[in-house]
Amino acid sequence: MAIKISNTDVINNSRNLVNITDMDAHYYSYSAQATTITSTINFNTSFMTCTMPAATTFGISGEAEGKSAILILDTTTTPHAPTWPSAINWEDNTEPTWSTYRKWQIHFYVVSGTRIDATAIGFDALSSQPTEAIGLSGTSGTPITFMDQGSGIQDLVMGWVFDADGNIYKYESIYNVGGQGKYLYSSTQWNNITPSTTYYIKFSNHAGNTMSTSPSSDTSGVGIWMSLATDKKFYFRDSRSINSYADEEGTVKVEISTTSNGSNIVATGYYQCRWSGTA
């Protein structure tokens, strides 16, 4: 069947264009153009893209039975988690695990006013990226220990340093017998990739001698939660003459939490310092 415009054939029965002059067309004029969105799936816009700056709750607008839309979603390398309206019905009734892939192609189809079917295809997998390892060592009965010997020149000073980058260091004053200063004990215990979480640390006296709080630079804090965005440490200090004591020790309970009030503790360890005099 021929197609006419103003009673003139423009496509004949052989499906050839006829009687057309001064016509100009461009392919992109007939292609869906992507619209950038922040948090609203608009069914009046058939093709959308969104790069999530943070965890985002999405809404919908313009929905009507039979309408469809496509969203290209970039959760970024973090990745951020999207939250969807209750009307969204995911394929197989299972919402995708958004942390599996960075980018997603999502197709929405409005079945009715209260149901929107959705299918998601993930790509740019995140599984090959390193994950944060959060861990501490030692138990209350078997703490991690290192031994030092007092100083005949100045106070004995020794302890543990927990760096923001995840490294744990031993510290012993260079005035202690054989003292080496700060040196690495263990690496990458937390924040060993660009951290997605700020961790918090707390030191508590557990057994034996107590942590030194004088001068205040000896210990970052006792019994309080402190951000691991900066290095934290605790020292023991013995100001007595080396010939006035024999074996001494002190054990500290160390906890790490993902919350500033310690409501979500993810690691606990016990670290001990032992030092000997000549008495």
C-alpha positions as CSV (number, residue, x, y, z in Angstrom):
1,M,0.0,0.0,0.0
2,A,1.4,3.4,-1.0
3,I,1.8,6.1,1.6
4,K,0.7,9.6,0.6
5,I,1.2,13.1,2.0
6,S,-1.4,15.7,0.8
7,N,-2.8,13.2,-1.6
8,T,0.6,12.6,-3.2
9,D,2.5,9.3,-3.1
10,V,5.8,9.6,-1.1
11,I,6.3,5.8,-0.8
12,N,5.0,3.6,-3.6
13,N,3.7,0.0,-3.5
14,S,7.3,-1.2,-4.0
15,R,8.4,0.8,-0.9
16,N,10.5,3.2,-2.9
17,L,10.6,7.0,-2.1
18,V,8.9,9.0,-4.8
19,N,7.9,12.6,-5.5
20,I,10.3,13.9,-2.8
21,T,12.6,16.9,-3.3
22,D,14.6,19.2,-1.0
23,M,14.7,16.6,1.7
24,D,17.4,16.6,4.4
25,A,17.6,14.1,7.3
26,H,20.2,13.2,9.9
27,Y,20.3,9.9,11.8
28,Y,20.7,11.5,15.2
29,S,17.4,13.3,14.8
30,Y,15.7,9.9,15.1
31,S,17.8,8.5,18.1
32,A,17.0,8.8,21.7
33,Q,19.1,11.5,23.4
34,A,20.4,10.7,26.9
35,T,19.1,13.0,29.7
36,T,21.2,13.3,32.9
37,I,19.2,12.8,36.1
38,T,20.0,12.9,39.8
39,S,17.2,10.9,41.5
40,T,14.0,10.8,39.5
41,I,13.1,8.2,36.9
42,N,11.0,10.2,34.4
43,F,9.0,8.1,32.0
44,N,8.5,11.1,29.7
45,T,12.2,10.7,29.1
46,S,13.0,7.4,27.4
47,F,16.8,7.3,28.0
48,M,18.6,8.6,31.1
49,T,22.0,8.5,32.7
50,C,23.0,9.0,36.3
51,T,26.4,9.0,38.1
52,M,25.7,8.7,41.8
53,P,27.7,11.1,44.0
54,A,26.4,9.3,47.1
55,A,23.8,6.8,48.3
56,T,20.7,7.9,46.5
57,T,16.9,7.3,46.9
58,F,15.2,7.3,43.5
59,G,11.7,8.4,42.7
60,I,9.5,8.1,39.6
61,S,7.4,10.5,37.6
62,G,5.4,10.4,34.4
63,E,4.6,6.7,34.7
64,A,1.6,5.4,32.8
65,E,0.7,1.8,31.8
66,G,2.7,0.7,28.8
67,K,5.5,3.3,29.1
68,S,9.2,2.2,29.3
69,A,12.5,3.9,30.0
70,I,16.2,3.0,30.2
71,L,18.6,4.2,32.8
72,I,22.4,3.9,32.6
73,L,23.5,4.0,36.2
74,D,27.1,4.6,37.4
75,T,27.5,3.7,41.1
76,T,31.2,4.8,40.9
77,T,34.1,2.8,42.3
78,T,32.9,3.3,45.9
79,P,30.2,1.9,45.0
80,H,27.2,3.9,46.2
81,A,23.9,2.1,46.9
82,P,20.7,3.1,45.2
83,T,17.3,2.7,46.9
84,W,14.2,2.3,44.7
85,P,10.4,2.9,45.1
86,S,8.3,-0.1,46.3
87,A,6.5,-0.1,42.9
88,I,9.7,-1.5,41.3
89,N,9.4,-5.2,40.7
90,W,12.9,-6.7,39.9
91,E,13.4,-9.7,37.6
92,D,12.9,-13.0,39.5
93,N,11.8,-10.8,42.5
94,T,15.5,-10.3,43.4
95,E,17.0,-6.8,43.5
96,P,20.6,-6.8,42.1
97,T,23.6,-6.7,44.4
98,W,24.7,-3.2,43.3
99,S,28.2,-3.6,44.7
100,T,29.0,-6.3,42.2
101,Y,29.3,-4.0,39.3
102,R,30.1,-0.3,38.9
103,K,27.8,0.4,35.9
104,W,24.3,-0.9,35.2
105,Q,21.9,-0.7,32.3
106,I,18.4,-0.8,33.8
107,H,15.1,-1.2,31.8
108,F,11.8,-0.1,33.4
109,Y,8.4,-1.1,32.1
110,V,5.2,0.2,33.6
111,V,2.8,-2.7,34.0
112,S,0.2,-0.8,36.0
113,G,-0.1,2.2,38.3
114,T,1.3,0.2,41.2
115,R,3.8,-2.1,39.4
116,I,6.9,-1.3,37.3
117,D,8.9,-4.3,36.1
118,A,12.7,-3.8,36.0
119,T,15.6,-5.7,34.6
120,A,19.3,-4.7,35.3
121,I,22.4,-5.8,33.5
122,G,25.7,-5.0,35.2
123,F,29.1,-4.4,33.7
124,D,32.5,-3.0,34.7
125,A,32.9,-5.6,37.5
126,L,34.2,-4.4,40.9
127,S,35.1,-7.9,42.2
128,S,38.7,-7.5,41.1
129,Q,39.3,-4.5,43.3
130,P,41.0,-5.0,46.6
131,T,38.8,-4.9,49.7
132,E,39.4,-3.3,53.0
133,A,40.8,-5.7,55.6
134,I,40.0,-4.8,59.2
135,G,41.7,-6.9,61.8
136,L,43.6,-6.8,65.1
137,S,45.6,-9.5,66.8
138,G,46.0,-11.0,70.3
139,T,43.5,-12.1,72.9
140,S,43.0,-11.2,76.5
141,G,44.8,-14.4,77.6
142,T,47.5,-14.3,74.8
143,P,48.2,-10.7,73.9
144,I,50.6,-9.6,71.2
145,T,53.8,-8.9,73.1
146,F,57.2,-7.3,72.6
147,M,60.0,-7.0,75.1
148,D,62.4,-4.2,75.9
149,Q,64.9,-3.2,78.5
150,G,64.9,-0.1,80.6
151,S,67.2,2.9,80.3
152,G,70.0,3.9,82.6
153,I,69.9,7.4,81.0
154,Q,66.3,8.5,80.7
155,D,62.8,7.1,81.3
156,L,61.9,3.9,79.7
157,V,59.3,4.6,77.0
158,M,57.7,2.0,74.7
159,G,54.4,1.3,73.1
160,W,52.3,0.7,70.0
161,V,51.3,3.1,67.1
162,F,48.3,2.6,64.9
163,D,48.6,4.6,61.7
164,A,45.7,5.9,59.6
165,D,47.0,4.0,56.6
166,G,46.5,0.6,58.4
167,N,50.0,-0.1,59.5
168,I,50.8,-1.0,63.1
169,Y,54.2,0.0,64.6
170,K,56.2,-0.9,67.7
171,Y,57.9,2.0,69.4
172,E,60.8,2.0,71.8
173,S,62.8,5.1,72.9
174,I,66.2,5.2,71.5
175,Y,67.4,5.7,75.1
176,N,66.1,2.2,76.0
177,V,68.7,-0.5,75.9
178,G,68.7,-1.5,72.2
179,G,65.9,1.0,71.4
180,Q,65.1,1.4,67.7
181,G,62.5,4.1,67.7
182,K,59.3,3.4,65.6
183,Y,59.4,0.3,63.3
184,L,56.8,-1.7,61.4
185,Y,55.1,-4.6,63.1
186,S,52.2,-5.3,60.7
187,S,50.8,-3.7,57.5
188,T,47.4,-3.1,55.9
189,Q,45.1,-3.9,58.8
190,W,42.5,-1.4,57.7
191,N,42.1,1.4,55.1
192,N,44.5,-0.5,52.9
193,I,42.7,1.0,49.8
194,T,41.2,4.4,49.4
195,P,39.0,4.1,52.5
196,S,35.2,4.1,52.0
197,T,34.9,4.1,55.8
198,T,36.3,6.3,58.6
199,Y,37.3,3.9,61.4
200,Y,37.5,4.8,65.1
201,I,39.8,3.3,67.7
202,K,39.7,3.0,71.5
203,F,42.5,2.1,74.0
204,S,41.6,0.6,77.4
205,N,43.9,-0.5,80.2
206,H,43.5,-4.3,80.6
207,A,46.1,-5.7,82.9
208,G,49.4,-4.7,84.6
209,N,50.8,-1.2,84.4
210,T,48.6,1.5,82.9
211,M,49.2,3.6,79.8
212,S,51.2,6.8,80.3
213,T,49.2,10.0,80.1
214,S,52.0,12.3,81.3
215,P,53.2,14.0,79.2
216,S,49.9,14.0,77.2
217,S,51.9,13.2,74.0
218,D,52.6,9.7,75.2
219,T,49.0,8.4,74.6
220,S,46.4,9.7,72.2
221,G,43.5,8.9,74.6
222,V,42.3,6.4,77.1
223,G,38.8,4.9,77.1
224,I,37.5,7.2,74.4
225,W,36.7,6.7,70.7
226,M,39.1,8.5,68.4
227,S,39.0,8.8,64.6
228,L,41.7,6.8,62.7
229,A,41.8,9.6,60.1
230,T,45.0,10.4,62.0
231,D,47.6,8.2,63.7
232,K,46.8,7.0,67.2
233,K,49.3,5.6,69.8
234,F,49.7,4.5,73.4
235,Y,53.0,4.4,75.4
236,F,54.1,3.0,78.7
237,R,56.6,5.1,80.6
238,D,58.7,4.0,83.6
239,S,60.6,6.9,85.3
240,R,62.3,4.7,87.9
241,S,65.9,3.9,87.9
242,I,66.6,0.7,85.9
243,N,68.2,-0.9,89.0
244,S,65.0,-0.4,91.1
245,Y,62.7,-2.9,89.2
246,A,62.8,-6.3,87.6
247,D,60.2,-7.5,85.1
248,E,57.2,-5.2,84.3
249,E,54.3,-5.4,81.9
250,G,51.1,-3.7,80.7
251,T,48.4,-4.9,78.4
252,V,46.0,-2.7,76.5
253,K,42.7,-3.7,74.9
254,V,42.4,-2.1,71.4
255,E,39.0,-1.9,69.6
256,I,38.1,-0.6,66.1
257,S,34.6,0.6,65.2
258,T,32.9,2.0,62.1
259,T,30.9,4.4,64.3
260,S,32.2,7.3,66.4
261,N,30.4,5.9,69.5
262,G,31.6,2.4,69.2
263,S,28.2,0.9,68.4
264,N,29.6,-1.2,65.6
265,I,32.9,-2.8,66.7
266,V,34.6,-4.7,63.9
267,A,37.9,-5.7,65.4
268,T,39.3,-6.3,68.9
269,G,42.9,-7.1,69.9
270,Y,45.2,-7.1,72.9
271,Y,48.7,-5.6,72.8
272,Q,51.3,-5.9,75.6
273,C,54.5,-4.2,76.4
274,R,57.1,-6.0,78.7
275,W,60.2,-4.4,80.0
276,S,62.9,-5.5,82.4
277,G,65.2,-3.7,84.8
278,T,68.3,-4.9,86.6
279,A,67.0,-5.3,90.1
